[in-house]
């Protein structure tokens, strides 16, 4: 049992040493690298799935190593926990030692001051008491202690002074700031919420179709979001109530298609009963969110939503506008699907109606560019909607509607195609206003497209605490690097002729950078010499 206790004490001393804390901090920074390089599930599940599909060999290995969930992985949490224990184990005893050192008297002068790295001596006119008063006046901002000849190691009256205690205090505050920042981030992950919603807006393009669906979003329920994430302590009932109305989305591009800026004009209100005429105006831009009672509304991205109208032989039609997913973020060539249910009057039986559903899957280009060997492969030459076109595969059969199963809005269910329940009938390329008639007399018309904006609403009530901890950490780090811990001893020996022999020595507790000139200036003032006289100094470097 004694051996076990000994090993436990050694393990605790190792864990709470500053060297271990620095090693764990370095490991934490290394462990964060995969989280920055690889897609993370808590950010985008679809990007992780795309990475797994594109890397069938290494992807599953990364997944087993939890590299797609780095910041919630077992090994990352273990490193953070060990770092917290190590820092707290370092801070508490060091704080006690610092308090004791601050209250203790400066140490007595060594016997041989001439052996100190910084040394000066001379004679000053005046009694010992007068010289002591002068020395104390020059050292009034220092911690000073006087030692009688009986207490002094050389048997002479001496004064000890020390300065720079704040350096250790700043060092402690730096580590406290690190702990506070980690605690704030951890607490924030427990109570935060974050959601994303896509809103189709009006566009300035001449090819844009009017948006008939609602452009409003209200932050009143998690169900209103397309994607919603929250901490384990957030139950979904504490959302900050407000509404926004997306008026438009605007973008500027360079000649090579690179985005030069994104903007979205909105109106908003925190009074859900207020009339729309009283809503306030705001313009969202990248990295310039709207702040509403602690919530932040970000403009995160954009894309295009083509509109297609399907008309059946009996004259009934269905119009659908659906957002497509950008496959190329440079040219915004996008892909997606649409599903249409035929009129109930044509096929009263549900099973028969399922066999006549229409599904469209294809690509949309805001500025069409045709290529390929036959010239009918759609590409995009520019991200703005200057010459839109759509290329679609038209399917008839069971598209998954009315089945009760959730459907992917960007890709058709390949199992339905493989089973023959959904069959391809034609492939078409259409410009705005063009239509095609497939067998059975069903007409498919491409009306045009609108632009959508992706908004993100975030709330983290611990954000200010994290900022405060980070500020303390940075200020304390600067202080610990600039403040010097140093000591000075002055030995006073009365001599004949009404003078006092003064011997001065200095020692830096950390390093000597910046201490030499300060010591020489102080020694010159004590000895009553001009600074250029350069009192005798013995340097440890020879």
Legacy VTK file of the C-alpha trace (Angstrom):
# vtk DataFile Version 3.0
C-alpha trace
ASCII
DATASET POLYDATA
POINTS 542 float
0.000 0.000 0.000
2.880 2.349 0.786
4.367 1.691 -2.655
1.046 2.512 -4.328
0.808 5.738 -2.364
4.350 6.664 -3.384
3.572 6.092 -7.048
0.369 8.122 -6.740
2.279 11.036 -5.208
4.884 10.891 -7.961
2.150 10.788 -10.622
0.431 13.786 -9.017
3.663 15.768 -8.849
4.367 14.940 -12.480
0.846 15.892 -13.583
0.855 19.194 -11.698
4.282 20.314 -12.863
4.492 23.287 -15.222
6.439 21.232 -17.728
3.574 18.729 -17.960
1.058 21.564 -18.387
3.081 22.946 -21.286
3.340 19.489 -22.890
-0.434 18.981 -22.561
-1.067 22.440 -24.025
1.147 21.538 -26.983
-0.681 18.200 -27.402
-4.006 20.049 -27.329
-2.896 22.310 -30.160
-1.723 19.289 -32.164
-4.990 17.458 -31.486
-6.934 20.442 -32.871
-5.252 20.217 -36.281
-7.457 17.357 -37.624
-10.519 19.351 -36.572
-9.381 22.208 -38.827
-8.351 20.048 -41.794
-11.153 17.459 -41.860
-14.932 18.089 -42.026
-16.668 17.763 -38.673
-20.068 16.181 -38.078
-21.198 18.900 -35.712
-20.644 21.418 -38.529
-21.809 19.521 -41.630
-22.883 15.886 -41.710
-23.177 15.999 -45.502
-19.529 17.067 -45.941
-18.427 14.153 -43.760
-20.506 11.730 -45.849
-19.040 13.177 -49.046
-15.522 12.715 -47.656
-16.283 9.100 -46.708
-17.631 8.412 -50.208
-14.572 9.998 -51.835
-12.095 8.182 -49.548
-13.383 4.628 -49.055
-10.046 3.402 -47.628
-8.856 6.103 -45.230
-12.274 7.552 -44.463
-13.468 4.654 -42.246
-10.085 4.617 -40.474
-10.397 8.332 -39.709
-13.948 7.710 -38.532
-12.850 4.979 -36.093
-10.202 7.369 -34.783
-12.976 9.964 -34.196
-11.252 12.460 -36.495
-14.647 13.645 -37.794
-15.720 14.407 -34.198
-12.427 15.769 -32.898
-13.683 18.226 -30.303
-16.064 15.722 -28.719
-13.786 12.693 -29.097
-12.670 10.653 -26.106
-8.995 11.451 -26.551
-9.553 15.200 -26.991
-11.736 15.393 -23.876
-9.096 13.395 -21.976
-6.352 15.848 -22.963
-8.506 18.828 -21.944
-9.358 17.186 -18.612
-5.708 16.395 -17.847
-4.732 19.937 -18.830
-7.352 21.394 -16.491
-6.208 19.221 -13.588
-2.570 20.040 -14.329
-3.171 23.796 -14.501
-5.282 23.885 -11.345
-2.710 21.705 -9.577
-0.026 24.195 -10.645
-1.968 27.342 -9.833
-3.075 26.572 -6.268
0.347 25.785 -4.700
2.071 28.504 -6.739
-0.507 31.042 -5.576
0.179 30.095 -1.967
3.937 30.332 -2.513
3.566 33.706 -4.239
1.512 35.081 -1.356
4.088 33.910 1.145
6.952 35.362 -0.899
5.131 38.676 -1.242
4.629 38.957 2.527
8.127 37.772 3.400
11.028 40.156 3.903
13.635 40.414 1.140
16.498 38.060 1.785
19.654 39.221 3.552
22.645 40.384 1.559
25.253 37.717 0.734
28.651 37.966 2.467
30.588 38.940 -0.662
28.648 41.456 -2.737
31.541 41.763 -5.181
30.734 38.308 -6.493
27.275 39.361 -7.641
26.665 39.843 -11.397
26.125 43.592 -10.901
28.297 45.462 -8.415
29.266 49.037 -7.557
30.896 50.796 -4.607
32.001 54.228 -3.439
31.809 56.782 -0.658
28.943 59.161 0.044
29.156 62.262 2.187
26.895 61.953 5.217
26.166 59.753 8.170
24.821 56.250 7.819
21.350 57.434 8.804
21.401 60.177 6.163
22.592 57.798 3.453
20.001 55.245 4.521
17.246 57.841 4.212
18.478 58.679 0.727
18.565 54.996 -0.253
15.083 54.383 1.108
13.814 57.389 -0.852
15.233 55.960 -4.073
13.811 52.510 -3.266
10.367 53.663 -2.153
8.642 51.499 -4.774
10.592 48.429 -3.719
9.981 45.926 -0.955
12.657 47.015 1.530
14.061 45.405 4.666
16.962 46.566 6.857
19.343 44.231 8.694
21.476 45.218 11.681
25.170 44.324 11.850
24.237 41.365 14.052
21.854 40.047 11.392
23.997 40.839 8.340
26.284 38.098 7.083
29.227 40.518 6.783
28.574 42.181 10.142
27.616 45.546 8.604
24.360 47.441 8.414
22.620 46.531 5.131
19.449 47.179 3.194
17.785 44.527 1.030
15.215 45.413 -1.611
13.289 43.375 -4.127
10.977 44.282 -6.969
9.022 42.530 -9.731
6.633 40.405 -7.665
3.983 41.230 -10.242
5.800 39.028 -12.754
4.812 35.902 -10.854
1.305 37.320 -10.354
0.989 37.851 -14.107
2.247 34.322 -14.700
-0.470 32.996 -12.395
-3.118 35.177 -14.040
-2.038 33.845 -17.437
-2.684 30.280 -16.335
-5.910 31.287 -14.613
-6.961 32.901 -17.900
-6.286 29.641 -19.743
-8.418 27.729 -17.232
-11.145 30.361 -17.443
-11.140 30.250 -21.238
-11.424 26.444 -21.290
-14.215 26.530 -18.686
-16.060 29.245 -20.626
-15.830 27.323 -23.897
-16.903 24.075 -22.213
-19.824 25.783 -20.482
-20.778 27.467 -23.740
-20.954 24.111 -25.521
-23.395 22.937 -22.860
-25.922 25.773 -23.211
-25.440 27.174 -26.739
-27.775 26.837 -29.683
-27.132 27.307 -33.373
-29.401 26.897 -36.357
-29.334 27.413 -40.092
-32.178 28.269 -42.398
-32.390 28.780 -46.155
-34.648 31.603 -47.326
-35.388 32.140 -51.010
-35.100 35.856 -51.730
-35.638 38.236 -54.595
-32.832 38.745 -57.080
-31.873 41.671 -59.312
-31.247 39.418 -62.322
-33.540 39.821 -65.347
-33.926 36.029 -65.402
-35.124 35.821 -61.801
-38.685 34.669 -61.205
-40.823 36.366 -58.532
-40.677 34.641 -55.157
-44.172 33.637 -54.098
-43.207 31.704 -50.974
-42.621 33.385 -47.624
-39.340 35.198 -47.127
-39.795 35.482 -43.358
-38.165 33.490 -40.606
-39.073 33.595 -36.924
-36.766 32.368 -34.191
-39.544 30.843 -32.125
-39.045 27.069 -32.453
-36.245 24.652 -33.396
-38.665 23.209 -35.957
-38.379 26.415 -38.004
-34.723 25.701 -38.801
-33.408 23.508 -41.597
-30.514 22.458 -39.335
-30.498 22.964 -35.571
-27.849 22.089 -32.971
-27.814 22.812 -29.263
-25.941 21.925 -26.117
-27.166 19.113 -23.862
-28.497 21.602 -21.290
-30.590 23.533 -23.823
-34.106 22.098 -24.141
-35.245 24.224 -27.092
-37.654 26.423 -25.131
-35.313 29.331 -24.475
-35.013 30.754 -27.986
-34.815 34.534 -28.225
-38.056 35.545 -29.988
-37.532 37.658 -33.103
-38.389 37.593 -36.805
-36.486 38.600 -39.930
-37.721 39.215 -43.475
-35.133 38.649 -46.231
-35.645 41.322 -48.876
-32.858 40.334 -51.266
-29.423 38.900 -51.752
-26.682 40.849 -53.531
-23.240 39.733 -54.639
-20.304 41.256 -56.486
-17.786 39.171 -58.416
-14.428 39.782 -59.989
-13.903 39.003 -63.673
-12.551 35.536 -62.808
-15.711 34.692 -60.853
-14.214 35.160 -57.403
-16.662 36.706 -54.976
-15.867 40.279 -53.959
-18.636 40.594 -51.377
-22.063 39.335 -50.266
-24.906 41.383 -48.792
-28.489 40.778 -47.778
-30.983 43.514 -46.917
-33.438 42.452 -44.238
-35.983 43.887 -41.841
-36.338 42.528 -38.339
-38.249 42.916 -35.092
-38.098 41.572 -31.556
-41.787 42.364 -31.049
-43.686 39.554 -32.730
-46.945 41.520 -32.599
-45.536 44.633 -34.268
-46.768 45.488 -37.795
-44.254 44.946 -40.589
-44.166 48.660 -41.344
-42.424 49.237 -38.013
-39.720 46.581 -38.489
-36.169 47.881 -38.455
-33.873 47.699 -41.481
-30.425 46.114 -41.517
-27.866 44.868 -44.022
-26.024 41.639 -43.355
-22.560 41.032 -44.782
-19.920 38.374 -44.353
-18.463 38.625 -40.814
-20.859 41.474 -40.016
-23.784 39.837 -38.203
-26.901 41.400 -36.783
-27.047 41.178 -32.977
-30.447 40.859 -31.298
-30.452 40.480 -27.504
-27.403 38.238 -27.490
-28.297 36.274 -30.636
-26.229 36.777 -33.786
-27.694 36.504 -37.289
-25.010 35.677 -39.856
-25.164 35.686 -43.641
-23.394 32.394 -44.254
-23.821 31.549 -47.925
-26.102 31.523 -50.927
-27.211 29.508 -53.923
-29.928 29.193 -56.546
-33.436 27.786 -56.504
-34.763 26.845 -59.980
-38.511 26.872 -60.595
-40.211 24.217 -62.743
-43.871 23.853 -63.706
-45.311 20.433 -64.606
-48.649 20.387 -66.488
-50.714 17.194 -66.835
-52.972 16.368 -69.793
-56.099 17.429 -67.878
-54.705 20.976 -67.641
-53.789 20.882 -63.965
-50.285 22.043 -63.114
-47.871 22.005 -60.210
-45.146 24.653 -59.755
-42.205 24.031 -57.509
-39.192 26.116 -56.540
-36.436 24.093 -54.879
-32.997 25.101 -53.678
-30.093 23.313 -55.412
-26.786 22.520 -53.749
-23.700 24.262 -55.238
-21.228 21.659 -56.477
-18.693 24.222 -57.662
-18.278 27.191 -55.324
-16.379 29.114 -58.020
-18.991 28.953 -60.790
-21.990 27.790 -58.704
-22.912 24.882 -60.933
-25.566 23.321 -58.683
-27.493 20.067 -58.467
-30.753 19.003 -56.922
-34.058 17.187 -57.407
-37.777 17.960 -57.580
-40.699 15.603 -56.993
-44.262 16.145 -58.254
-47.438 14.314 -57.301
-50.012 14.002 -60.145
-53.558 15.383 -59.643
-55.702 13.184 -57.424
-58.533 13.439 -59.943
-56.522 11.639 -62.611
-55.459 8.767 -60.337
-57.852 8.378 -57.397
-56.062 5.237 -56.228
-52.983 6.050 -54.111
-50.907 3.177 -55.437
-51.682 4.103 -59.044
-50.877 7.756 -58.340
-47.482 6.766 -56.958
-46.676 4.997 -60.204
-47.215 8.250 -62.128
-45.223 10.663 -60.006
-42.709 12.876 -61.807
-39.163 13.308 -60.497
-36.529 15.650 -61.922
-32.831 15.361 -61.185
-30.182 17.537 -62.772
-27.875 20.509 -62.768
-28.484 24.241 -62.833
-25.987 26.755 -64.212
-26.424 30.496 -63.507
-24.367 31.272 -66.624
-24.669 28.318 -68.967
-21.649 26.967 -70.805
-22.203 23.951 -73.045
-19.471 21.440 -73.740
-18.745 17.761 -74.258
-18.456 15.825 -77.491
-22.088 16.423 -78.422
-22.281 19.920 -76.959
-25.076 19.150 -74.487
-23.053 18.845 -71.266
-24.020 21.722 -69.015
-21.365 23.720 -67.194
-21.256 27.151 -65.658
-18.976 29.968 -66.769
-19.791 32.531 -64.041
-21.490 32.537 -60.620
-23.924 35.362 -61.414
-27.275 34.594 -63.069
-26.490 36.031 -66.509
-27.641 33.176 -68.756
-29.307 30.430 -66.674
-30.088 26.952 -67.955
-31.005 23.604 -66.484
-30.165 20.067 -67.547
-32.501 17.417 -66.149
-33.209 13.713 -66.203
-36.987 13.189 -66.075
-38.261 10.133 -64.174
-41.729 8.652 -63.849
-42.848 6.268 -61.134
-42.615 6.050 -57.366
-40.378 8.968 -56.294
-40.855 8.332 -52.587
-43.576 10.916 -52.016
-46.466 9.851 -49.740
-44.340 6.956 -48.448
-43.756 8.436 -45.002
-39.988 8.166 -45.403
-37.780 11.306 -45.372
-36.357 12.178 -48.778
-33.049 13.793 -49.682
-33.749 17.135 -51.364
-30.577 16.953 -53.454
-30.433 13.311 -54.637
-33.035 10.764 -55.708
-33.291 7.459 -53.868
-31.116 5.160 -55.985
-32.844 2.081 -54.574
-36.072 3.170 -56.242
-34.246 3.468 -59.573
-32.455 0.148 -59.125
-35.741 -1.629 -58.306
-37.402 -0.199 -61.388
-40.033 1.668 -59.391
-38.664 4.945 -60.765
-37.753 4.913 -64.459
-35.960 7.501 -66.551
-38.013 8.648 -69.530
-36.035 11.541 -70.999
-33.092 13.911 -70.591
-33.649 17.583 -71.490
-31.752 20.868 -71.570
-33.916 23.932 -71.023
-33.501 27.703 -70.912
-35.962 29.946 -69.023
-39.438 29.719 -70.584
-38.697 26.558 -72.598
-40.718 23.408 -72.070
-40.747 19.799 -73.221
-43.567 17.265 -73.567
-42.864 13.690 -72.540
-44.873 10.604 -73.400
-48.306 10.705 -71.834
-48.770 14.373 -72.636
-47.047 15.714 -69.503
-45.346 19.075 -70.059
-42.282 20.217 -68.114
-41.401 23.921 -68.252
-38.358 25.661 -66.782
-39.615 29.044 -65.529
-36.309 30.465 -64.301
-34.659 30.687 -60.907
-34.378 32.751 -57.783
-31.481 33.195 -55.408
-31.527 31.976 -51.822
-29.494 33.045 -48.797
-28.342 30.833 -45.963
-28.701 32.465 -42.549
-27.246 31.206 -39.297
-28.612 32.154 -35.884
-26.220 31.565 -32.980
-26.319 32.191 -29.260
-23.609 31.519 -26.691
-24.285 33.188 -23.301
-20.708 32.507 -22.173
-19.143 34.453 -25.033
-18.352 37.520 -22.906
-16.785 35.343 -20.217
-14.595 33.688 -22.849
-13.585 37.139 -24.141
-12.779 38.303 -20.605
-10.679 35.205 -19.897
-8.850 35.588 -23.210
-8.142 39.265 -22.499
-6.797 38.450 -19.031
-4.633 35.726 -20.525
-3.104 38.016 -23.177
-2.559 40.969 -20.829
-1.008 38.689 -18.206
1.238 37.087 -20.815
2.506 40.506 -21.885
3.094 41.444 -18.248
4.964 38.237 -17.436
7.272 38.837 -20.406
8.019 42.503 -19.665
8.176 42.679 -15.859
11.578 41.761 -14.385
12.066 40.222 -10.961
15.252 41.705 -9.431
17.030 42.238 -6.124
19.413 44.886 -4.862
21.515 45.044 -1.707
23.128 48.143 -0.214
25.719 47.729 2.524
26.503 50.908 4.564
29.711 51.227 6.575
30.537 54.502 8.451
34.007 55.833 7.605
36.236 58.629 8.845
35.739 62.171 7.615
31.947 62.211 7.797
31.456 59.845 4.865
29.830 56.451 4.520
31.268 53.606 2.455
28.530 52.203 0.219
28.664 48.858 -1.537
25.864 47.942 -3.928
25.053 44.663 -5.699
22.223 43.578 -7.947
20.820 40.256 -9.077
18.095 39.475 -11.594
15.764 36.676 -10.496
14.828 35.823 -14.075
17.154 37.212 -16.718
19.274 40.347 -16.969
17.637 41.884 -20.050
17.007 45.536 -19.217
18.280 45.255 -15.615
21.884 46.391 -16.201
21.077 50.006 -17.247
18.500 50.309 -14.453
21.038 49.098 -11.874
23.745 51.490 -13.109
21.336 54.428 -12.982
20.210 53.523 -9.455
23.769 52.975 -8.263
24.843 56.344 -9.727
22.043 58.121 -7.857
22.931 56.405 -4.560
26.646 57.181 -4.919
25.966 60.726 -6.085
27.762 60.165 -9.396
26.733 61.219 -12.886
25.475 58.320 -14.956
28.322 58.665 -17.412
30.836 58.096 -14.602
29.842 54.425 -14.878
30.511 53.094 -11.358
32.625 50.017 -11.129
30.670 46.996 -12.297
31.692 43.360 -12.188
29.861 41.411 -14.887
29.310 37.663 -14.688
30.319 37.453 -18.354
33.748 38.886 -17.550
LINES 1 543
542 0 1 2 3 4 5 6 7 8 9 10 11 12 13 14 15 16 17 18 19 20 21 22 23 24 25 26 27 28 29 30 31 32 33 34 35 36 37 38 39 40 41 42 43 44 45 46 47 48 49 50 51 52 53 54 55 56 57 58 59 60 61 62 63 64 65 66 67 68 69 70 71 72 73 74 75 76 77 78 79 80 81 82 83 84 85 86 87 88 89 90 91 92 93 94 95 96 97 98 99 100 101 102 103 104 105 106 107 108 109 110 111 112 113 114 115 116 117 118 119 120 121 122 123 124 125 126 127 128 129 130 131 132 133 134 135 136 137 138 139 140 141 142 143 144 145 146 147 148 149 150 151 152 153 154 155 156 157 158 159 160 161 162 163 164 165 166 167 168 169 170 171 172 173 174 175 176 177 178 179 180 181 182 183 184 185 186 187 188 189 190 191 192 193 194 195 196 197 198 199 200 201 202 203 204 205 206 207 208 209 210 211 212 213 214 215 216 217 218 219 220 221 222 223 224 225 226 227 228 229 230 231 232 233 234 235 236 237 238 239 240 241 242 243 244 245 246 247 248 249 250 251 252 253 254 255 256 257 258 259 260 261 262 263 264 265 266 267 268 269 270 271 272 273 274 275 276 277 278 279 280 281 282 283 284 285 286 287 288 289 290 291 292 293 294 295 296 297 298 299 300 301 302 303 304 305 306 307 308 309 310 311 312 313 314 315 316 317 318 319 320 321 322 323 324 325 326 327 328 329 330 331 332 333 334 335 336 337 338 339 340 341 342 343 344 345 346 347 348 349 350 351 352 353 354 355 356 357 358 359 360 361 362 363 364 365 366 367 368 369 370 371 372 373 374 375 376 377 378 379 380 381 382 383 384 385 386 387 388 389 390 391 392 393 394 395 396 397 398 399 400 401 402 403 404 405 406 407 408 409 410 411 412 413 414 415 416 417 418 419 420 421 422 423 424 425 426 427 428 429 430 431 432 433 434 435 436 437 438 439 440 441 442 443 444 445 446 447 448 449 450 451 452 453 454 455 456 457 458 459 460 461 462 463 464 465 466 467 468 469 470 471 472 473 474 475 476 477 478 479 480 481 482 483 484 485 486 487 488 489 490 491 492 493 494 495 496 497 498 499 500 501 502 503 504 505 506 507 508 509 510 511 512 513 514 515 516 517 518 519 520 521 522 523 524 525 526 527 528 529 530 531 532 533 534 535 536 537 538 539 540 541
